[in-house]
């Protein structure tokens, strides 16, 4: 059984923030990094979302869920 990528990140101490796309996604990533966070994103298409991703089926859709965690000292 394949592990949900969001669950895997959460088990590693990542915190789910919100979902965004386009310029808002880029802006959020940059802002979190400026605030000292590590940032990971998972394309919504890769998430289970209770079996429904029909809104994101367009192959050009860049909608992603943002995850953050405080940077480790020394990074």
PDB file with SEQRES, HELIX, SHEET and CRYST1 records, atoms N, CA, C and O in Angstrom:
SEQRES   1 A   75  UNK UNK UNK UNK UNK UNK UNK UNK UNK UNK UNK UNK UNK          
SEQRES   2 A   75  UNK UNK UNK UNK UNK UNK UNK UNK UNK UNK UNK UNK UNK          
SEQRES   3 A   75  UNK UNK UNK UNK UNK UNK UNK UNK UNK UNK UNK UNK UNK          
SEQRES   4 A   75  UNK UNK UNK UNK UNK UNK UNK UNK UNK UNK UNK UNK UNK          
SEQRES   5 A   75  UNK UNK UNK UNK UNK UNK UNK UNK UNK UNK UNK UNK UNK          
SEQRES   6 A   75  UNK UNK UNK UNK UNK UNK UNK UNK UNK UNK                      
HELIX    1 AA1 UNK A    5  UNK A   11  1                                   7    
HELIX    2 AA2 UNK A   22  UNK A   34  1                                  13    
HELIX    3 AA3 UNK A   44  UNK A   46  5                                   3    
HELIX    4 AA4 UNK A   49  UNK A   51  5                                   3    
HELIX    5 AA5 UNK A   54  UNK A   56  5                                   3    
SHEET    1 AA1 3 UNK A  15  UNK A  20  0                                        
SHEET    2 AA1 3 UNK A  64  UNK A  70 -1                                        
SHEET    3 AA1 3 UNK A  37  UNK A  43 -1                                        
CRYST1    1.000    1.000    1.000  90.00  90.00  90.00 P 1           1          
ATOM      1  N   UNK A   1       0.844  -1.190   0.000  1.00  0.00           N  
ATOM      2  CA  UNK A   1       0.000   0.000   0.000  1.00  0.00           C  
ATOM      3  C   UNK A   1       0.885   1.247   0.000  1.00  0.00           C  
ATOM      4  O   UNK A   1       1.810   1.353   0.805  1.00  0.00           O  
ATOM      5  N   UNK A   2       0.606   2.176  -0.888  1.00  0.00           N  
ATOM      6  CA  UNK A   2       1.389   3.386  -1.035  1.00  0.00           C  
ATOM      7  C   UNK A   2       1.009   4.397   0.039  1.00  0.00           C  
ATOM      8  O   UNK A   2      -0.171   4.585   0.337  1.00  0.00           O  
ATOM      9  N   UNK A   3       2.017   5.047   0.618  1.00  0.00           N  
ATOM     10  CA  UNK A   3       1.781   6.039   1.653  1.00  0.00           C  
ATOM     11  C   UNK A   3       1.350   7.356   1.025  1.00  0.00           C  
ATOM     12  O   UNK A   3       1.918   7.794   0.025  1.00  0.00           O  
ATOM     13  N   UNK A   4       0.354   7.975   1.615  1.00  0.00           N  
ATOM     14  CA  UNK A   4      -0.079   9.292   1.181  1.00  0.00           C  
ATOM     15  C   UNK A   4       1.086  10.258   1.407  1.00  0.00           C  
ATOM     16  O   UNK A   4       1.611  10.314   2.519  1.00  0.00           O  
ATOM     17  N   UNK A   5       1.512  11.026   0.384  1.00  0.00           N  
ATOM     18  CA  UNK A   5       2.661  11.913   0.553  1.00  0.00           C  
ATOM     19  C   UNK A   5       2.451  12.972   1.634  1.00  0.00           C  
ATOM     20  O   UNK A   5       3.416  13.376   2.283  1.00  0.00           O  
ATOM     21  N   UNK A   6       1.239  13.422   1.839  1.00  0.00           N  
ATOM     22  CA  UNK A   6       0.967  14.403   2.888  1.00  0.00           C  
ATOM     23  C   UNK A   6       1.169  13.776   4.263  1.00  0.00           C  
ATOM     24  O   UNK A   6       1.742  14.406   5.151  1.00  0.00           O  
ATOM     25  N   UNK A   7       0.709  12.554   4.447  1.00  0.00           N  
ATOM     26  CA  UNK A   7       0.884  11.870   5.726  1.00  0.00           C  
ATOM     27  C   UNK A   7       2.362  11.639   6.026  1.00  0.00           C  
ATOM     28  O   UNK A   7       2.791  11.752   7.174  1.00  0.00           O  
ATOM     29  N   UNK A   8       3.138  11.317   4.995  1.00  0.00           N  
ATOM     30  CA  UNK A   8       4.567  11.095   5.172  1.00  0.00           C  
ATOM     31  C   UNK A   8       5.252  12.377   5.640  1.00  0.00           C  
ATOM     32  O   UNK A   8       6.051  12.344   6.576  1.00  0.00           O  
ATOM     33  N   UNK A   9       4.948  13.504   4.997  1.00  0.00           N  
ATOM     34  CA  UNK A   9       5.543  14.772   5.419  1.00  0.00           C  
ATOM     35  C   UNK A   9       5.148  15.118   6.856  1.00  0.00           C  
ATOM     36  O   UNK A   9       5.991  15.542   7.646  1.00  0.00           O  
ATOM     37  N   UNK A  10       3.878  14.940   7.192  1.00  0.00           N  
ATOM     38  CA  UNK A  10       3.415  15.237   8.544  1.00  0.00           C  
ATOM     39  C   UNK A  10       4.152  14.391   9.576  1.00  0.00           C  
ATOM     40  O   UNK A  10       4.466  14.869  10.666  1.00  0.00           O  
ATOM     41  N   UNK A  11       4.429  13.134   9.233  1.00  0.00           N  
ATOM     42  CA  UNK A  11       5.140  12.264  10.175  1.00  0.00           C  
ATOM     43  C   UNK A  11       6.593  12.699  10.350  1.00  0.00           C  
ATOM     44  O   UNK A  11       7.246  12.303  11.316  1.00  0.00           O  
ATOM     45  N   UNK A  12       7.098  13.506   9.427  1.00  0.00           N  
ATOM     46  CA  UNK A  12       8.464  14.025   9.500  1.00  0.00           C  
ATOM     47  C   UNK A  12       8.520  15.424  10.106  1.00  0.00           C  
ATOM     48  O   UNK A  12       9.565  16.074  10.081  1.00  0.00           O  
ATOM     49  N   UNK A  13       7.397  15.886  10.651  1.00  0.00           N  
ATOM     50  CA  UNK A  13       7.370  17.174  11.335  1.00  0.00           C  
ATOM     51  C   UNK A  13       6.946  18.360  10.487  1.00  0.00           C  
ATOM     52  O   UNK A  13       7.021  19.501  10.941  1.00  0.00           O  
ATOM     53  N   UNK A  14       6.498  18.105   9.252  1.00  0.00           N  
ATOM     54  CA  UNK A  14       6.027  19.177   8.397  1.00  0.00           C  
ATOM     55  C   UNK A  14       4.600  19.549   8.784  1.00  0.00           C  
ATOM     56  O   UNK A  14       3.823  18.697   9.214  1.00  0.00           O  
ATOM     57  N   UNK A  15       4.259  20.837   8.626  1.00  0.00           N  
ATOM     58  CA  UNK A  15       2.931  21.341   8.964  1.00  0.00           C  
ATOM     59  C   UNK A  15       2.223  21.773   7.680  1.00  0.00           C  
ATOM     60  O   UNK A  15       2.762  22.559   6.900  1.00  0.00           O  
ATOM     61  N   UNK A  16       1.026  21.260   7.469  1.00  0.00           N  
ATOM     62  CA  UNK A  16       0.222  21.640   6.311  1.00  0.00           C  
ATOM     63  C   UNK A  16      -0.249  23.077   6.490  1.00  0.00           C  
ATOM     64  O   UNK A  16      -0.801  23.428   7.533  1.00  0.00           O  
ATOM     65  N   UNK A  17      -0.032  23.910   5.473  1.00  0.00           N  
ATOM     66  CA  UNK A  17      -0.446  25.308   5.555  1.00  0.00           C  
ATOM     67  C   UNK A  17      -1.722  25.551   4.752  1.00  0.00           C  
ATOM     68  O   UNK A  17      -2.799  25.690   5.332  1.00  0.00           O  
ATOM     69  N   UNK A  18      -1.613  25.601   3.447  1.00  0.00           N  
ATOM     70  CA  UNK A  18      -2.792  25.812   2.607  1.00  0.00           C  
ATOM     71  C   UNK A  18      -2.472  25.419   1.177  1.00  0.00           C  
ATOM     72  O   UNK A  18      -1.339  25.056   0.861  1.00  0.00           O  
ATOM     73  N   UNK A  19      -3.471  25.492   0.319  1.00  0.00           N  
ATOM     74  CA  UNK A  19      -3.333  25.129  -1.083  1.00  0.00           C  
ATOM     75  C   UNK A  19      -3.378  26.400  -1.921  1.00  0.00           C  
ATOM     76  O   UNK A  19      -4.194  27.289  -1.680  1.00  0.00           O  
ATOM     77  N   UNK A  20      -2.486  26.474  -2.913  1.00  0.00           N  
ATOM     78  CA  UNK A  20      -2.432  27.657  -3.773  1.00  0.00           C  
ATOM     79  C   UNK A  20      -1.938  27.248  -5.156  1.00  0.00           C  
ATOM     80  O   UNK A  20      -1.522  26.111  -5.375  1.00  0.00           O  
ATOM     81  N   UNK A  21      -1.993  28.201  -6.083  1.00  0.00           N  
ATOM     82  CA  UNK A  21      -1.484  27.951  -7.433  1.00  0.00           C  
ATOM     83  C   UNK A  21      -0.964  29.258  -8.016  1.00  0.00           C  
ATOM     84  O   UNK A  21      -1.206  30.338  -7.477  1.00  0.00           O  
ATOM     85  N   UNK A  22      -0.250  29.140  -9.120  1.00  0.00           N  
ATOM     86  CA  UNK A  22       0.215  30.311  -9.850  1.00  0.00           C  
ATOM     87  C   UNK A  22       1.078  31.241  -9.017  1.00  0.00           C  
ATOM     88  O   UNK A  22       1.923  30.798  -8.240  1.00  0.00           O  
ATOM     89  N   UNK A  23       0.855  32.529  -9.187  1.00  0.00           N  
ATOM     90  CA  UNK A  23       1.677  33.526  -8.498  1.00  0.00           C  
ATOM     91  C   UNK A  23       1.500  33.481  -6.985  1.00  0.00           C  
ATOM     92  O   UNK A  23       2.433  33.799  -6.247  1.00  0.00           O  
ATOM     93  N   UNK A  24       0.331  33.097  -6.516  1.00  0.00           N  
ATOM     94  CA  UNK A  24       0.106  32.989  -5.063  1.00  0.00           C  
ATOM     95  C   UNK A  24       0.953  31.875  -4.454  1.00  0.00           C  
ATOM     96  O   UNK A  24       1.468  32.011  -3.344  1.00  0.00           O  
ATOM     97  N   UNK A  25       1.093  30.779  -5.185  1.00  0.00           N  
ATOM     98  CA  UNK A  25       1.932  29.674  -4.729  1.00  0.00           C  
ATOM     99  C   UNK A  25       3.382  30.134  -4.618  1.00  0.00           C  
ATOM    100  O   UNK A  25       4.037  29.892  -3.604  1.00  0.00           O  
ATOM    101  N   UNK A  26       3.877  30.789  -5.649  1.00  0.00           N  
ATOM    102  CA  UNK A  26       5.260  31.271  -5.651  1.00  0.00           C  
ATOM    103  C   UNK A  26       5.476  32.288  -4.529  1.00  0.00           C  
ATOM    104  O   UNK A  26       6.481  32.233  -3.820  1.00  0.00           O  
ATOM    105  N   UNK A  27       4.536  33.207  -4.373  1.00  0.00           N  
ATOM    106  CA  UNK A  27       4.628  34.230  -3.327  1.00  0.00           C  
ATOM    107  C   UNK A  27       4.661  33.595  -1.932  1.00  0.00           C  
ATOM    108  O   UNK A  27       5.456  33.997  -1.083  1.00  0.00           O  
ATOM    109  N   UNK A  28       3.809  32.619  -1.705  1.00  0.00           N  
ATOM    110  CA  UNK A  28       3.756  31.966  -0.392  1.00  0.00           C  
ATOM    111  C   UNK A  28       5.062  31.232  -0.097  1.00  0.00           C  
ATOM    112  O   UNK A  28       5.581  31.312   1.016  1.00  0.00           O  
ATOM    113  N   UNK A  29       5.591  30.524  -1.079  1.00  0.00           N  
ATOM    114  CA  UNK A  29       6.854  29.800  -0.889  1.00  0.00           C  
ATOM    115  C   UNK A  29       7.961  30.781  -0.532  1.00  0.00           C  
ATOM    116  O   UNK A  29       8.713  30.549   0.415  1.00  0.00           O  
ATOM    117  N   UNK A  30       8.067  31.865  -1.273  1.00  0.00           N  
ATOM    118  CA  UNK A  30       9.101  32.867  -1.007  1.00  0.00           C  
ATOM    119  C   UNK A  30       8.939  33.483   0.378  1.00  0.00           C  
ATOM    120  O   UNK A  30       9.924  33.673   1.091  1.00  0.00           O  
ATOM    121  N   UNK A  31       7.714  33.793   0.759  1.00  0.00           N  
ATOM    122  CA  UNK A  31       7.459  34.404   2.064  1.00  0.00           C  
ATOM    123  C   UNK A  31       7.833  33.461   3.203  1.00  0.00           C  
ATOM    124  O   UNK A  31       8.499  33.868   4.155  1.00  0.00           O  
ATOM    125  N   UNK A  32       7.407  32.208   3.109  1.00  0.00           N  
ATOM    126  CA  UNK A  32       7.761  31.253   4.164  1.00  0.00           C  
ATOM    127  C   UNK A  32       9.275  31.099   4.276  1.00  0.00           C  
ATOM    128  O   UNK A  32       9.804  31.020   5.385  1.00  0.00           O  
ATOM    129  N   UNK A  33       9.979  31.055   3.148  1.00  0.00           N  
ATOM    130  CA  UNK A  33      11.443  30.929   3.185  1.00  0.00           C  
ATOM    131  C   UNK A  33      12.077  32.162   3.836  1.00  0.00           C  
ATOM    132  O   UNK A  33      13.012  32.036   4.627  1.00  0.00           O  
ATOM    133  N   UNK A  34      11.572  33.339   3.508  1.00  0.00           N  
ATOM    134  CA  UNK A  34      12.077  34.573   4.119  1.00  0.00           C  
ATOM    135  C   UNK A  34      11.860  34.569   5.630  1.00  0.00           C  
ATOM    136  O   UNK A  34      12.642  35.164   6.372  1.00  0.00           O  
ATOM    137  N   UNK A  35      10.817  33.910   6.079  1.00  0.00           N  
ATOM    138  CA  UNK A  35      10.513  33.831   7.515  1.00  0.00           C  
ATOM    139  C   UNK A  35      11.293  32.726   8.218  1.00  0.00           C  
ATOM    140  O   UNK A  35      11.128  32.515   9.420  1.00  0.00           O  
ATOM    141  N   UNK A  36      12.146  32.018   7.471  1.00  0.00           N  
ATOM    142  CA  UNK A  36      13.005  31.010   8.073  1.00  0.00           C  
ATOM    143  C   UNK A  36      12.461  29.593   8.062  1.00  0.00           C  
ATOM    144  O   UNK A  36      12.923  28.743   8.823  1.00  0.00           O  
ATOM    145  N   UNK A  37      11.487  29.335   7.210  1.00  0.00           N  
ATOM    146  CA  UNK A  37      10.918  27.993   7.125  1.00  0.00           C  
ATOM    147  C   UNK A  37      11.492  27.223   5.946  1.00  0.00           C  
ATOM    148  O   UNK A  37      11.840  27.800   4.916  1.00  0.00           O  
ATOM    149  N   UNK A  38      11.585  25.911   6.116  1.00  0.00           N  
ATOM    150  CA  UNK A  38      11.793  25.025   4.982  1.00  0.00           C  
ATOM    151  C   UNK A  38      10.412  24.859   4.348  1.00  0.00           C  
ATOM    152  O   UNK A  38       9.401  24.880   5.051  1.00  0.00           O  
ATOM    153  N   UNK A  39      10.365  24.697   3.040  1.00  0.00           N  
ATOM    154  CA  UNK A  39       9.085  24.596   2.342  1.00  0.00           C  
ATOM    155  C   UNK A  39       9.099  23.396   1.409  1.00  0.00           C  
ATOM    156  O   UNK A  39      10.065  23.167   0.682  1.00  0.00           O  
ATOM    157  N   UNK A  40       8.031  22.649   1.441  1.00  0.00           N  
ATOM    158  CA  UNK A  40       7.790  21.562   0.482  1.00  0.00           C  
ATOM    159  C   UNK A  40       6.391  21.746  -0.067  1.00  0.00           C  
ATOM    160  O   UNK A  40       5.506  22.269   0.611  1.00  0.00           O  
ATOM    161  N   UNK A  41       6.202  21.318  -1.285  1.00  0.00           N  
ATOM    162  CA  UNK A  41       4.861  21.343  -1.875  1.00  0.00           C  
ATOM    163  C   UNK A  41       4.549  19.978  -2.469  1.00  0.00           C  
ATOM    164  O   UNK A  41       5.441  19.239  -2.888  1.00  0.00           O  
ATOM    165  N   UNK A  42       3.273  19.668  -2.492  1.00  0.00           N  
ATOM    166  CA  UNK A  42       2.801  18.438  -3.126  1.00  0.00           C  
ATOM    167  C   UNK A  42       1.696  18.843  -4.094  1.00  0.00           C  
ATOM    168  O   UNK A  42       0.704  19.446  -3.683  1.00  0.00           O  
ATOM    169  N   UNK A  43       1.857  18.516  -5.378  1.00  0.00           N  
ATOM    170  CA  UNK A  43       0.770  18.813  -6.313  1.00  0.00           C  
ATOM    171  C   UNK A  43      -0.533  18.155  -5.855  1.00  0.00           C  
ATOM    172  O   UNK A  43      -0.536  16.990  -5.459  1.00  0.00           O  
ATOM    173  N   UNK A  44      -1.614  18.887  -5.909  1.00  0.00           N  
ATOM    174  CA  UNK A  44      -2.904  18.371  -5.450  1.00  0.00           C  
ATOM    175  C   UNK A  44      -3.259  17.091  -6.196  1.00  0.00           C  
ATOM    176  O   UNK A  44      -3.911  16.210  -5.637  1.00  0.00           O  
ATOM    177  N   UNK A  45      -2.837  16.982  -7.450  1.00  0.00           N  
ATOM    178  CA  UNK A  45      -3.131  15.781  -8.238  1.00  0.00           C  
ATOM    179  C   UNK A  45      -2.586  14.508  -7.586  1.00  0.00           C  
ATOM    180  O   UNK A  45      -3.100  13.417  -7.829  1.00  0.00           O  
ATOM    181  N   UNK A  46      -1.537  14.649  -6.752  1.00  0.00           N  
ATOM    182  CA  UNK A  46      -0.920  13.482  -6.107  1.00  0.00           C  
ATOM    183  C   UNK A  46      -1.564  13.127  -4.775  1.00  0.00           C  
ATOM    184  O   UNK A  46      -1.201  12.126  -4.157  1.00  0.00           O  
ATOM    185  N   UNK A  47      -2.506  13.931  -4.332  1.00  0.00           N  
ATOM    186  CA  UNK A  47      -3.148  13.696  -3.037  1.00  0.00           C  
ATOM    187  C   UNK A  47      -4.447  12.920  -3.218  1.00  0.00           C  
ATOM    188  O   UNK A  47      -5.086  12.969  -4.269  1.00  0.00           O  
ATOM    189  N   UNK A  48      -4.805  12.218  -2.182  1.00  0.00           N  
ATOM    190  CA  UNK A  48      -6.020  11.403  -2.228  1.00  0.00           C  
ATOM    191  C   UNK A  48      -7.284  12.252  -2.201  1.00  0.00           C  
ATOM    192  O   UNK A  48      -8.230  11.964  -2.934  1.00  0.00           O  
ATOM    193  N   UNK A  49      -7.319  13.269  -1.391  1.00  0.00           N  
ATOM    194  CA  UNK A  49      -8.466  14.188  -1.295  1.00  0.00           C  
ATOM    195  C   UNK A  49      -9.794  13.437  -1.248  1.00  0.00           C  
ATOM    196  O   UNK A  49     -10.760  13.845  -1.892  1.00  0.00           O  
ATOM    197  N   UNK A  50      -9.844  12.371  -0.510  1.00  0.00           N  
ATOM    198  CA  UNK A  50     -11.049  11.540  -0.392  1.00  0.00           C  
ATOM    199  C   UNK A  50     -11.543  11.083  -1.754  1.00  0.00           C  
ATOM    200  O   UNK A  50     -12.747  10.963  -1.982  1.00  0.00           O  
ATOM    201  N   UNK A  51     -10.588  10.824  -2.675  1.00  0.00           N  
ATOM    202  CA  UNK A  51     -10.931  10.291  -3.980  1.00  0.00           C  
ATOM    203  C   UNK A  51     -11.354  11.316  -5.000  1.00  0.00           C  
ATOM    204  O   UNK A  51     -11.678  10.951  -6.130  1.00  0.00           O  
ATOM    205  N   UNK A  52     -11.364  12.587  -4.648  1.00  0.00           N  
ATOM    206  CA  UNK A  52     -11.834  13.600  -5.585  1.00  0.00           C  
ATOM    207  C   UNK A  52     -10.741  14.617  -5.899  1.00  0.00           C  
ATOM    208  O   UNK A  52     -10.333  15.394  -5.036  1.00  0.00           O  
ATOM    209  N   UNK A  53     -10.279  14.600  -7.133  1.00  0.00           N  
ATOM    210  CA  UNK A  53      -9.356  15.629  -7.612  1.00  0.00           C  
ATOM    211  C   UNK A  53      -9.831  16.165  -8.957  1.00  0.00           C  
ATOM    212  O   UNK A  53      -9.045  16.740  -9.710  1.00  0.00           O  
ATOM    213  N   UNK A  54     -11.104  15.981  -9.260  1.00  0.00           N  
ATOM    214  CA  UNK A  54     -11.644  16.348 -10.564  1.00  0.00           C  
ATOM    215  C   UNK A  54     -11.394  17.824 -10.890  1.00  0.00           C  
ATOM    216  O   UNK A  54     -11.210  18.169 -12.058  1.00  0.00           O  
ATOM    217  N   UNK A  55     -11.384  18.683  -9.898  1.00  0.00           N  
ATOM    218  CA  UNK A  55     -11.152  20.108 -10.146  1.00  0.00           C  
ATOM    219  C   UNK A  55      -9.730  20.384 -10.613  1.00  0.00           C  
ATOM    220  O   UNK A  55      -9.452  21.448 -11.167  1.00  0.00           O  
ATOM    221  N   UNK A  56      -8.824  19.428 -10.391  1.00  0.00           N  
ATOM    222  CA  UNK A  56      -7.414  19.635 -10.687  1.00  0.00           C  
ATOM    223  C   UNK A  56      -6.906  18.703 -11.780  1.00  0.00           C  
ATOM    224  O   UNK A  56      -5.698  18.498 -11.899  1.00  0.00           O  
ATOM    225  N   UNK A  57      -7.805  18.136 -12.579  1.00  0.00           N  
ATOM    226  CA  UNK A  57      -7.405  17.173 -13.600  1.00  0.00           C  
ATOM    227  C   UNK A  57      -6.702  17.794 -14.801  1.00  0.00           C  
ATOM    228  O   UNK A  57      -6.086  17.065 -15.579  1.00  0.00           O  
ATOM    229  N   UNK A  58      -6.769  19.097 -14.981  1.00  0.00           N  
ATOM    230  CA  UNK A  58      -6.073  19.771 -16.077  1.00  0.00           C  
ATOM    231  C   UNK A  58      -4.573  19.565 -15.913  1.00  0.00           C  
ATOM    232  O   UNK A  58      -4.020  19.883 -14.860  1.00  0.00           O  
ATOM    233  N   UNK A  59      -3.910  19.042 -16.932  1.00  0.00           N  
ATOM    234  CA  UNK A  59      -2.479  18.737 -16.810  1.00  0.00           C  
ATOM    235  C   UNK A  59      -1.636  19.987 -16.592  1.00  0.00           C  
ATOM    236  O   UNK A  59      -0.496  19.879 -16.139  1.00  0.00           O  
ATOM    237  N   UNK A  60      -2.158  21.160 -16.900  1.00  0.00           N  
ATOM    238  CA  UNK A  60      -1.416  22.402 -16.688  1.00  0.00           C  
ATOM    239  C   UNK A  60      -1.683  23.025 -15.325  1.00  0.00           C  
ATOM    240  O   UNK A  60      -1.118  24.070 -15.000  1.00  0.00           O  
ATOM    241  N   UNK A  61      -2.523  22.406 -14.539  1.00  0.00           N  
ATOM    242  CA  UNK A  61      -2.852  22.940 -13.222  1.00  0.00           C  
ATOM    243  C   UNK A  61      -1.653  22.765 -12.299  1.00  0.00           C  
ATOM    244  O   UNK A  61      -1.144  21.656 -12.136  1.00  0.00           O  
ATOM    245  N   UNK A  62      -1.204  23.866 -11.693  1.00  0.00           N  
ATOM    246  CA  UNK A  62      -0.043  23.818 -10.796  1.00  0.00           C  
ATOM    247  C   UNK A  62      -0.444  23.947  -9.328  1.00  0.00           C  
ATOM    248  O   UNK A  62       0.393  24.267  -8.483  1.00  0.00           O  
ATOM    249  N   UNK A  63      -1.712  23.702  -9.021  1.00  0.00           N  
ATOM    250  CA  UNK A  63      -2.186  23.813  -7.650  1.00  0.00           C  
ATOM    251  C   UNK A  63      -1.452  22.825  -6.760  1.00  0.00           C  
ATOM    252  O   UNK A  63      -1.344  21.641  -7.080  1.00  0.00           O  
ATOM    253  N   UNK A  64      -0.944  23.333  -5.627  1.00  0.00           N  
ATOM    254  CA  UNK A  64      -0.167  22.488  -4.725  1.00  0.00           C  
ATOM    255  C   UNK A  64      -0.491  22.825  -3.279  1.00  0.00           C  
ATOM    256  O   UNK A  64      -0.864  23.952  -2.954  1.00  0.00           O  
ATOM    257  N   UNK A  65      -0.343  21.833  -2.425  1.00  0.00           N  
ATOM    258  CA  UNK A  65      -0.484  22.009  -0.997  1.00  0.00           C  
ATOM    259  C   UNK A  65       0.893  22.381  -0.450  1.00  0.00           C  
ATOM    260  O   UNK A  65       1.893  21.746  -0.785  1.00  0.00           O  
ATOM    261  N   UNK A  66       0.937  23.407   0.391  1.00  0.00           N  
ATOM    262  CA  UNK A  66       2.193  23.895   0.952  1.00  0.00           C  
ATOM    263  C   UNK A  66       2.379  23.323   2.346  1.00  0.00           C  
ATOM    264  O   UNK A  66       1.457  23.324   3.161  1.00  0.00           O  
ATOM    265  N   UNK A  67       3.583  22.835   2.608  1.00  0.00           N  
ATOM    266  CA  UNK A  67       3.976  22.328   3.921  1.00  0.00           C  
ATOM    267  C   UNK A  67       5.220  23.080   4.361  1.00  0.00           C  
ATOM    268  O   UNK A  67       6.091  23.382   3.546  1.00  0.00           O  
ATOM    269  N   UNK A  68       5.302  23.384   5.657  1.00  0.00           N  
ATOM    270  CA  UNK A  68       6.472  24.097   6.188  1.00  0.00           C  
ATOM    271  C   UNK A  68       6.957  23.433   7.460  1.00  0.00           C  
ATOM    272  O   UNK A  68       6.228  22.689   8.116  1.00  0.00           O  
ATOM    273  N   UNK A  69       8.222  23.724   7.797  1.00  0.00           N  
ATOM    274  CA  UNK A  69       8.753  23.413   9.122  1.00  0.00           C  
ATOM    275  C   UNK A  69       9.921  24.349   9.363  1.00  0.00           C  
ATOM    276  O   UNK A  69      10.580  24.794   8.423  1.00  0.00           O  
ATOM    277  N   UNK A  70      10.172  24.643  10.627  1.00  0.00           N  
ATOM    278  CA  UNK A  70      11.278  25.523  10.975  1.00  0.00           C  
ATOM    279  C   UNK A  70      12.568  24.909  10.498  1.00  0.00           C  
ATOM    280  O   UNK A  70      12.761  23.699  10.612  1.00  0.00           O  
ATOM    281  N   UNK A  71      13.465  25.736   9.957  1.00  0.00           N  
ATOM    282  CA  UNK A  71      14.758  25.238   9.507  1.00  0.00           C  
ATOM    283  C   UNK A  71      15.553  24.736  10.689  1.00  0.00           C  
ATOM    284  O   UNK A  71      15.494  25.293  11.785  1.00  0.00           O  
ATOM    285  N   UNK A  72      16.294  23.679  10.449  1.00  0.00           N  
ATOM    286  CA  UNK A  72      17.188  23.156  11.467  1.00  0.00           C  
ATOM    287  C   UNK A  72      18.351  24.114  11.641  1.00  0.00           C  
ATOM    288  O   UNK A  72      18.771  24.746  10.672  1.00  0.00           O  
ATOM    289  N   UNK A  73      18.884  24.240  12.853  1.00  0.00           N  
ATOM    290  CA  UNK A  73      20.049  25.116  13.046  1.00  0.00           C  
ATOM    291  C   UNK A  73      21.191  24.701  12.123  1.00  0.00           C  
ATOM    292  O   UNK A  73      21.433  23.511  11.919  1.00  0.00           O  
ATOM    293  N   UNK A  74      21.883  25.679  11.572  1.00  0.00           N  
ATOM    294  CA  UNK A  74      22.994  25.388  10.697  1.00  0.00           C  
ATOM    295  C   UNK A  74      22.630  25.331   9.237  1.00  0.00           C  
ATOM    296  O   UNK A  74      23.505  25.116   8.398  1.00  0.00           O  
ATOM    297  N   UNK A  75      21.353  25.519   8.899  1.00  0.00           N  
ATOM    298  CA  UNK A  75      20.945  25.500   7.487  1.00  0.00           C  
ATOM    299  C   UNK A  75      20.903  26.886   6.937  1.00  0.00           C  
ATOM    300  O   UNK A  75      20.581  27.075   5.764  1.00  0.00           O  
TER     301      UNK A  75                                                      
END                                                                             
